[in-house]
């Protein structure tokens, strides 16, 4: 015989800290990021909320970064050294 829970609304209640960025702000941030990418400019996270009309007073800029990374809008850090040519590689191997 299965036992059922007496609490009916326990699964509908969310637990934890409330999100500072609302769903509407999140959609606006994603649209603003797409507009900035279309312009081809270097994207700075602080410019994305300004473009979307969301105030920076809502949350810290790291929160916006975390949100965009969560949505899949990450970025790769540029490599410091350029790609090694075949000539440079052979020269390096000769002296090692």
Secondary structure by P-SEA (a helix, b strand, c coil): cbbbbcccccccccccccccccaaaaaaaaaaaaaaaaacccccaaaaaaaaccccccccaaaaaaaaaaaccccccccccccccaaaaaaaaaac
